[in-house]
């Protein structure tokens, strides 16, 4: 399986070029690694930054450390790639290198920069603005991106399925997690042929059990799963950088009445969130309706996070289905719907699906069952 087409990358570059010319500046500097990924260069971000420069003419220049140079040179849509020294003998840094190789440029917009970097850019250019426009265009997924997310969602479902198959008393959280990941990545390699390893890896999960499920982001531990435990398989996959998540709340044995009641409220709230996600819906209004439903059911004190967030290249990215985010949902946007209920001393309860906004409603990308019967592990 290949990645994106050259036409797709040119489309993305064209949007930035149009923006640059509209703002009447000479070019756009990209520092954010995920925005660099968006323009087609998959690399491991670290101490040696990769920077892209998109000129108002449409030409794309890459500034990379020597170790990333040959990978960047392979990209057809990069007009020129410059490799800088990343040792101390050159007596110069990345900004000196940019200054040396970008001539005739006076005004730029940069997606993100720290304070010291902003100071250095102002020494090079007469006008510097900070505006993460690439993140703005990343919010609306193209047809190619939507298809990549569907593939990713398939493997998010798959890792949950494998987790359920292995879930039983006596397994440890970490042991279960490692086996789930191995089986899923093996499946991805078999199906896709080529798997790109970007931060977070091709597949991963949080796998809290028992009382630890009341912590929304409980890290995997050596805890042994016991009969009667609740277990949340909070799973995700990553295909060519595009991430999805499928989260399901399981019960190791028949759950008691308290757990069933809380589970049913969570499940209905999660489905309500999905039903409200459509063109012209406002993110914060969806959040209000979901919170109202949970509160009216008597579980308002057990809410610990927002209803959802955007999905794409990052685990969490704008827009957010949360109070204060007045973003209007548009076709091509992708969200999670994952309201949770977390009762200390009892259990946590959370399902999550990824939702693609369409012209006339929405498409649920993750398909794994969510009903109570499917969530019970018979022992």
C-alpha positions as CSV (number, residue, x, y, z in Angstrom):
1,X,0.0,0.0,0.0
2,X,1.3,3.4,-0.9
3,X,0.8,6.7,0.8
4,X,-0.8,9.8,-0.7
5,X,-0.7,10.9,-4.3
6,X,1.5,13.7,-5.6
7,X,-1.7,15.6,-6.6
8,X,-2.8,15.4,-2.9
9,X,0.4,17.0,-1.7
10,X,0.2,19.7,-4.4
11,X,-3.3,20.4,-3.3
12,X,-2.1,21.1,0.3
13,X,0.8,23.2,-0.9
14,X,-1.6,25.2,-3.2
15,X,-3.8,26.1,-0.2
16,X,-0.8,27.5,1.7
17,X,0.4,29.4,-1.4
18,X,-3.1,31.0,-1.8
19,X,-3.0,31.9,1.9
20,X,0.5,33.5,1.6
21,X,-0.5,35.6,-1.4
22,X,-3.7,36.6,0.2
23,X,-1.8,37.8,3.3
24,X,0.8,39.5,1.0
25,X,3.9,37.9,2.5
26,X,6.8,36.2,0.8
27,X,6.4,32.8,2.3
28,X,5.4,30.4,5.0
29,X,7.8,28.6,7.4
30,X,6.7,25.2,8.8
31,X,8.3,24.0,12.1
32,X,5.6,21.8,13.6
33,X,6.6,18.2,12.9
34,X,3.0,17.2,12.2
35,X,2.6,20.0,9.7
36,X,5.8,18.7,8.1
37,X,4.3,15.2,8.0
38,X,1.2,16.8,6.3
39,X,3.4,18.1,3.5
40,X,4.8,14.6,3.0
41,X,8.0,14.2,5.0
42,X,7.9,11.4,7.5
43,X,10.7,11.7,10.0
44,X,11.4,11.2,13.7
45,X,11.2,14.6,15.4
46,X,13.9,15.3,17.9
47,X,16.7,17.7,18.7
48,X,17.4,18.2,15.0
49,X,14.5,20.1,13.5
50,X,13.2,19.9,9.9
51,X,11.9,23.1,8.6
52,X,9.9,23.7,5.3
53,X,9.6,27.0,3.5
54,X,6.8,27.5,1.0
55,X,7.4,30.5,-1.2
56,X,4.6,32.6,-2.6
57,X,5.6,31.3,-6.0
58,X,4.7,27.8,-5.0
59,X,8.2,26.5,-4.6
60,X,8.9,24.3,-1.6
61,X,12.3,24.3,0.2
62,X,13.4,21.8,2.9
63,X,16.0,22.5,5.5
64,X,17.0,19.3,7.2
65,X,19.8,17.9,9.2
66,X,22.1,15.6,7.1
67,X,20.5,12.5,8.5
68,X,17.1,13.5,7.0
69,X,18.5,14.9,3.7
70,X,18.2,11.8,1.5
71,X,14.6,11.1,2.6
72,X,13.6,14.6,1.8
73,X,15.3,14.6,-1.6
74,X,13.0,11.7,-2.6
75,X,9.9,13.9,-2.5
76,X,8.9,15.1,-6.0
77,X,7.1,18.1,-4.7
78,X,10.1,19.6,-2.9
79,X,12.0,21.9,-5.3
80,X,15.2,22.1,-3.2
81,X,16.5,20.5,0.0
82,X,19.4,21.9,2.0
83,X,21.2,19.8,4.6
84,X,22.7,21.7,7.6
85,X,25.4,20.6,9.9
86,X,24.2,19.5,13.3
87,X,27.5,19.5,15.1
88,X,29.2,22.3,17.0
89,X,32.2,23.0,14.7
90,X,30.1,25.0,12.2
91,X,29.7,27.9,14.7
92,X,26.2,28.4,13.3
93,X,22.7,27.2,13.9
94,X,19.6,26.4,11.9
95,X,18.6,30.0,11.7
96,X,22.0,31.1,10.3
97,X,21.5,28.3,7.7
98,X,18.0,29.5,6.8
99,X,19.3,33.1,6.4
100,X,22.1,31.9,4.1
101,X,19.8,30.0,1.8
102,X,16.7,32.1,1.6
103,X,17.4,35.2,-0.3
104,X,15.0,38.0,-1.3
105,X,12.5,37.1,1.4
106,X,11.5,39.9,3.8
107,X,8.2,38.9,5.3
108,X,7.1,35.4,6.5
109,X,4.4,33.7,8.5
110,X,5.5,30.8,10.7
111,X,3.2,28.0,12.0
112,X,4.7,27.9,15.5
113,X,8.0,29.0,17.2
114,X,9.4,29.4,20.7
115,X,10.5,32.7,22.1
116,X,14.2,32.3,21.2
117,X,13.3,31.2,17.7
118,X,11.0,34.1,17.2
119,X,13.8,36.4,18.2
120,X,16.2,34.8,15.7
121,X,13.6,35.0,12.9
122,X,13.1,38.7,13.5
123,X,16.9,39.1,13.0
124,X,16.5,37.5,9.6
125,X,13.3,38.9,8.3
126,X,11.7,42.4,8.5
127,X,8.2,41.0,9.3
128,X,7.4,37.8,11.2
129,X,3.8,36.6,12.0
130,X,2.8,33.5,13.9
131,X,-0.3,31.8,12.4
132,X,-0.8,28.0,12.3
133,X,-2.7,28.1,9.0
134,X,-1.7,24.5,8.2
135,X,-3.5,23.3,11.3
136,X,-6.6,25.2,9.9
137,X,-6.5,23.4,6.6
138,X,-5.8,20.0,8.3
139,X,-9.2,20.2,10.0
140,X,-11.0,19.5,6.7
141,X,-10.0,16.1,5.4
142,X,-9.8,15.4,1.6
143,X,-11.2,12.3,0.0
144,X,-7.7,10.7,0.2
145,X,-7.4,11.5,3.9
146,X,-10.9,10.2,4.6
147,X,-10.0,6.9,3.0
148,X,-6.8,6.7,5.0
149,X,-8.8,7.3,8.2
150,X,-11.2,4.5,7.2
151,X,-8.2,2.1,6.9
152,X,-6.9,3.3,10.2
153,X,-10.3,2.8,11.9
154,X,-10.3,-0.8,10.6
155,X,-7.2,-1.5,12.6
156,X,-8.4,0.4,15.6
157,X,-11.4,-2.0,15.6
158,X,-9.0,-4.9,15.1
159,X,-6.9,-4.2,18.1
160,X,-10.0,-4.0,20.3
161,X,-11.1,-7.4,18.9
162,X,-7.8,-9.0,19.6
163,X,-7.8,-7.5,23.1
164,X,-11.2,-9.0,23.8
165,X,-10.1,-12.4,22.6
166,X,-7.2,-12.4,25.0
167,X,-9.0,-10.8,28.0
168,X,-9.4,-13.1,30.9
169,X,-8.6,-13.3,34.6
170,X,-4.9,-13.8,35.2
171,X,-3.5,-11.7,32.4
172,X,-1.6,-8.5,33.2
173,X,-2.4,-5.1,31.7
174,X,1.1,-4.8,30.2
175,X,1.1,-8.4,29.0
176,X,-2.2,-8.0,27.3
177,X,-1.2,-4.7,25.7
178,X,2.0,-6.1,24.3
179,X,0.2,-9.1,22.7
180,X,-2.6,-6.9,21.3
181,X,0.0,-4.6,19.7
182,X,2.1,-7.4,18.2
183,X,-0.9,-9.1,16.6
184,X,-2.3,-5.9,15.2
185,X,1.0,-4.6,13.8
186,X,1.6,-8.1,12.2
187,X,-1.8,-7.8,10.6
188,X,-1.1,-4.3,9.3
189,X,2.2,-5.4,7.7
190,X,0.5,-8.4,6.1
191,X,-2.3,-6.2,4.7
192,X,-0.6,-3.0,3.9
193,X,2.9,-4.1,3.0
194,X,4.5,-0.9,4.2
195,X,3.9,0.6,7.6
196,X,5.2,4.1,8.4
197,X,6.4,4.4,12.0
198,X,5.6,7.9,13.2
199,X,5.4,9.0,16.9
200,X,3.1,6.8,18.8
201,X,3.7,3.8,16.5
202,X,1.3,1.9,14.2
203,X,-0.9,0.7,17.1
204,X,-1.2,1.2,20.8
205,X,-3.6,1.3,23.7
206,X,-4.4,2.2,27.3
207,X,-5.7,-0.9,29.1
208,X,-6.8,0.0,32.7
209,X,-8.6,-2.6,34.7
210,X,-10.6,-2.7,37.9
211,X,-10.6,0.5,40.0
212,X,-8.0,1.9,37.7
213,X,-10.6,2.5,35.1
214,X,-11.8,5.5,37.1
215,X,-8.6,7.3,35.9
216,X,-9.3,8.4,32.3
217,X,-5.6,8.1,31.2
218,X,-4.3,5.4,33.5
219,X,-1.0,4.2,32.1
220,X,-0.6,0.4,31.6
221,X,0.7,-1.4,34.7
222,X,1.6,-4.9,35.9
223,X,-1.8,-5.3,37.6
224,X,-3.4,-8.7,37.1
225,X,-6.9,-8.7,35.7
226,X,-9.4,-10.3,38.1
227,X,-12.9,-11.8,37.8
228,X,-15.4,-9.0,38.3
229,X,-13.1,-6.3,36.9
230,X,-14.2,-3.6,34.5
231,X,-11.6,-3.1,31.7
232,X,-11.4,-0.3,29.2
233,X,-9.6,-1.1,26.0
234,X,-8.7,2.4,24.8
235,X,-7.1,1.5,21.4
236,X,-5.8,3.2,18.3
237,X,-4.1,2.7,15.0
238,X,-2.0,4.9,12.8
239,X,-1.9,4.5,9.0
240,X,0.5,6.8,7.1
241,X,0.3,9.1,10.1
242,X,-3.5,9.2,10.3
243,X,-4.8,8.2,13.7
244,X,-8.1,6.8,14.8
245,X,-9.3,5.4,18.1
246,X,-11.8,2.8,19.2
247,X,-12.5,2.5,22.9
248,X,-14.7,0.0,24.6
249,X,-15.6,-0.8,28.2
250,X,-15.6,-4.5,28.9
251,X,-16.6,-6.6,32.0
252,X,-14.7,-9.6,33.1
253,X,-17.7,-11.7,34.1
254,X,-21.3,-10.5,34.7
255,X,-21.4,-6.9,35.9
256,X,-23.5,-5.8,38.9
257,X,-26.5,-3.5,38.8
258,X,-24.5,-0.3,39.6
259,X,-22.1,-0.9,36.7
260,X,-24.8,-1.8,34.3
261,X,-26.7,1.4,35.1
262,X,-23.6,3.6,34.7
263,X,-22.6,1.8,31.5
264,X,-26.0,2.3,29.9
265,X,-25.9,6.1,30.7
266,X,-22.5,6.4,29.2
267,X,-23.5,4.4,26.1
268,X,-26.6,6.5,25.5
269,X,-24.6,9.7,26.0
270,X,-21.9,8.5,23.5
271,X,-24.6,7.7,20.9
272,X,-26.2,11.1,21.5
273,X,-22.9,12.8,20.8
274,X,-22.7,10.9,17.5
275,X,-26.2,11.8,16.5
276,X,-25.6,15.5,17.1
277,X,-22.4,15.6,14.9
278,X,-23.5,16.9,11.5
279,X,-22.9,19.9,9.3
280,X,-23.8,23.3,11.0
281,X,-23.7,21.8,14.5
282,X,-21.6,23.8,16.9
283,X,-19.0,22.0,18.9
284,X,-19.8,23.5,22.3
285,X,-23.5,23.0,21.8
286,X,-22.9,19.3,21.2
287,X,-20.9,19.2,24.4
288,X,-23.7,21.0,26.3
289,X,-26.4,18.5,25.2
290,X,-24.2,15.5,26.1
291,X,-23.3,16.9,29.5
292,X,-27.0,17.8,30.2
293,X,-28.0,14.2,29.4
294,X,-25.4,12.7,31.8
295,X,-26.3,15.2,34.5
296,X,-30.0,14.6,34.2
297,X,-29.3,10.9,34.6
298,X,-27.6,11.6,37.9
299,X,-24.0,11.2,36.9
300,X,-22.9,14.8,36.4
301,X,-20.4,14.6,39.3
302,X,-18.5,11.9,37.6
303,X,-17.6,13.7,34.4
304,X,-13.9,14.4,34.0
305,X,-13.3,15.5,30.4
306,X,-14.9,16.9,27.3
307,X,-17.1,15.0,24.9
308,X,-14.6,14.7,22.1
309,X,-11.9,16.2,20.0
310,X,-10.6,16.4,16.4
311,X,-8.7,13.5,14.9
312,X,-6.1,13.3,12.1
313,X,-2.4,13.3,12.4
314,X,-2.4,13.8,16.2
315,X,-4.2,12.0,19.0
316,X,-6.0,15.2,20.0
317,X,-6.2,18.2,17.6
318,X,-8.7,21.0,16.9
319,X,-11.6,21.4,16.8
320,X,-12.7,20.2,20.3
321,X,-16.2,19.1,21.3
322,X,-15.9,21.1,24.5
323,X,-17.2,24.2,26.3
324,X,-15.9,27.4,24.7
325,X,-15.2,25.9,21.2
326,X,-17.7,27.6,18.9
327,X,-16.4,25.9,15.8
328,X,-19.1,25.0,13.3
329,X,-18.9,21.4,12.1
330,X,-18.2,21.1,8.4
331,X,-18.0,18.2,6.0
332,X,-14.6,16.6,6.1
333,X,-14.0,17.3,9.8
334,X,-13.3,14.2,12.0
335,X,-14.2,14.0,15.7
336,X,-14.2,11.5,18.5
337,X,-17.3,11.0,20.6
338,X,-16.2,9.8,24.0
339,X,-18.1,11.1,27.0
340,X,-17.0,9.2,30.1
341,X,-18.3,8.5,33.6
342,X,-15.7,7.9,36.3
343,X,-16.8,6.7,39.7
344,X,-13.9,6.5,42.2
345,X,-14.0,3.2,44.1
346,X,-16.2,1.6,41.6
347,X,-15.3,1.9,37.9
348,X,-14.9,4.1,34.8
349,X,-17.0,3.8,31.7
350,X,-16.0,5.1,28.2
351,X,-16.7,4.2,24.6
352,X,-15.1,6.2,21.8
353,X,-15.7,6.2,18.1
354,X,-14.4,8.4,15.3
355,X,-16.9,10.4,13.3
356,X,-16.5,11.9,9.8
357,X,-18.8,14.8,9.1
358,X,-20.4,14.3,5.7
359,X,-22.6,16.5,3.5
360,X,-25.8,15.2,4.9
361,X,-24.8,13.9,8.4
362,X,-21.9,11.8,9.6
363,X,-20.1,8.5,9.0
364,X,-19.0,6.4,12.0
365,X,-15.6,5.1,11.0
366,X,-15.1,2.7,13.9
367,X,-17.5,-0.2,13.8
368,X,-16.8,-2.5,16.8
369,X,-20.0,-3.4,18.7
370,X,-20.9,-1.4,21.8
371,X,-23.9,-3.1,23.3
372,X,-23.7,-4.5,26.9
373,X,-23.9,-8.2,25.8
374,X,-20.9,-7.7,23.5
375,X,-18.9,-6.2,26.3
376,X,-19.2,-9.1,28.8
377,X,-16.4,-11.6,28.9
378,X,-17.8,-15.0,29.8
379,X,-15.7,-16.8,32.4
